Amino acid sequence: MTATYRMSANEIPDDFLNILRQTFRKGEVAITVEEVPDETDYLFSSSANKYDLLEAIAAEKQGTCYRTITMEEAESFAR
């Protein structure tokens, strides 16, 4: 059995070990703790990606990020 708990460090309950003990009652367990990278930093790591994201944010703020398409256009994407 595998369980993934994802939360900020300050959200870890004091009884977290008890929760693990109740979840994994039998056998041996391996516990790995890793810091989750900031997704914004990752997405901004490429200058091209950063440009595209900032353009999308600007379009969202202006209300121009949506485009109406026909049913035929939508179906052509599925091919």
C-alpha positions as CSV (number, residue, x, y, z in Angstrom):
1,M,0.0,0.0,0.0
2,T,1.2,3.5,-0.8
3,A,-0.1,6.8,0.6
4,T,1.0,10.3,-0.3
5,Y,0.4,13.1,2.1
6,R,1.0,16.6,0.6
7,M,0.8,19.6,2.9
8,S,2.9,22.5,4.0
9,A,5.2,21.9,6.9
10,N,3.2,24.0,9.3
11,E,0.1,21.9,8.5
12,I,1.5,18.6,9.7
13,P,-0.5,17.5,12.7
14,D,1.2,16.7,15.9
15,D,-0.2,13.2,15.8
16,F,1.0,12.5,12.3
17,L,3.1,9.5,13.4
18,N,0.0,8.0,15.0
19,I,-1.9,8.5,11.8
20,L,0.9,6.6,9.9
21,R,0.8,3.8,12.5
22,Q,-2.9,3.4,12.1
23,T,-2.7,3.5,8.3
24,F,0.2,1.0,8.1
25,R,-0.5,-1.4,10.9
26,K,1.6,-4.3,9.6
27,G,5.1,-4.7,8.4
28,E,7.9,-2.3,7.7
29,V,7.4,1.2,6.2
30,A,9.8,3.5,4.4
31,I,9.3,7.2,5.0
32,T,10.7,9.8,2.6
33,V,10.2,13.5,3.2
34,E,11.0,15.9,0.3
35,E,10.4,19.6,-0.2
36,V,8.1,20.3,-3.0
37,P,9.5,22.8,-5.5
38,D,7.6,26.0,-6.0
39,E,5.7,25.5,-9.3
40,T,5.8,29.2,-10.2
41,D,9.6,29.1,-10.0
42,Y,9.7,26.0,-12.2
43,L,7.3,27.5,-14.8
44,F,9.3,30.7,-14.9
45,S,12.7,28.9,-15.3
46,S,12.5,29.2,-19.1
47,S,12.3,32.7,-20.5
48,A,10.0,31.5,-23.3
49,N,7.7,29.8,-20.9
50,K,7.7,32.9,-18.6
51,Y,6.8,35.1,-21.6
52,D,3.9,32.8,-22.5
53,L,2.6,32.7,-18.9
54,L,2.8,36.4,-18.5
55,E,1.0,36.9,-21.8
56,A,-1.7,34.5,-20.7
57,I,-2.1,36.3,-17.3
58,A,-2.4,39.6,-19.1
59,A,-5.0,38.2,-21.5
60,E,-7.0,36.8,-18.6
61,K,-7.0,40.1,-16.8
62,Q,-8.2,41.8,-20.0
63,G,-10.8,39.1,-20.6
64,T,-9.4,38.2,-24.0
65,C,-8.0,34.7,-23.2
66,Y,-11.1,32.9,-24.5
67,R,-11.9,32.3,-28.1
68,T,-15.2,31.0,-29.4
69,I,-14.9,28.1,-31.9
70,T,-17.3,26.2,-34.0
71,M,-18.2,22.6,-33.3
72,E,-16.3,21.6,-36.5
73,E,-13.1,23.3,-35.1
74,A,-13.6,21.5,-31.8
75,E,-14.0,18.1,-33.5
76,S,-10.9,18.7,-35.6
77,F,-8.8,18.9,-32.4
78,A,-10.0,15.4,-31.5
79,R,-8.6,13.8,-34.7
